[in-house]
Amino acid sequence: MLYRLLNLVVSVLGGILAGAVFKKVWAAVSGEEEAPRATSSEYSTKEVLVAAAVHGAIFAVVKAAVDRAGAKGIKTITGTDPGR
């Protein structure tokens, strides 16, 4: 039960972190502050899809890292494996 509550809080924080990381990466790669929105006619379909793919990849990696760290922390504290 404790793991589920902590996992929820950590997941929300991980999502916020992933968004911040994406903004930094996108600005460094594209030179623009904002990524193209799917509905924006200013950008090509390719640009929109690349931005979405980069965003998804960063989100997945940050989420996995946060979930992994949380599971390891719970195992260290409680001695039980939350993945089972």
N, C-alpha and C positions, 0 to 999 in steps of 0.2 A: 504494500500500500504506500509506504514511504517513497519507494522508488518511482511509482507512478506519479505522485505529486511532484517530486523533484524533477522527473523527466519532463513533465509539462512545462514547468518554469524554465528549465534549461533549454527546451526546444524553442520556446518563444524568444529567449535571449539569443539562441543560435540563429534564428531567422533574422533578427535585427542585425546581428553580426554579419551574416551572409549578405544582406542588403548593402551594408557599409563597405564590405570587401568588394562586392560587384561594382559599386560606384567608383571606387578607387581604381580598380582594374580597367573598367571601361574608359575612364578619363585618361589613363595612361596609354591605353592602346589606341583609342580613337581621337583623342584630343578634344573631345566634347564632354561637357559635364553630365548631360542626360543621355540615356540610351534611347533609341527610337522606340516609339510606341507602335504596336501592331496596326493601329488605325491611322497612323500619320502618313499622309501622302507625300511628305518631304523625302522619305527614304524608300529605297528599293526593297522589294520582297527579300532579296538576299541579305541586305543589311539588317532588316528586322529579324530574320531567322537566325543570323549569326549572333545577334545580341541576345536572343532568347536562349540559344544553345549555351552561350557563355554563362548567362545568368543561371540556367538550370544546373550546369556542371559545378559552378561555384557553390550553389545552394546545397547540392547533393554532398559535396566534399565536406563542407562546414557541418552539415547535419550529421554525417557519419562520424566526424571527429568529435563533435559534442556528445553524441549518443555513446560513443566508445568510451570517452573520458568519464561520463556519468556512470556507465556500467562498471568500469574499473574502480571508480570511487566508492560505489555502493558495495562492491565485493570486498574492498579493503576495510570499509567501516563495519560491515555486517558479517563478512565471511561467507555470504551466500551469493551465488551466481544469478543475477537478475534475468539472464537470457534463458533460463531453464524453466 
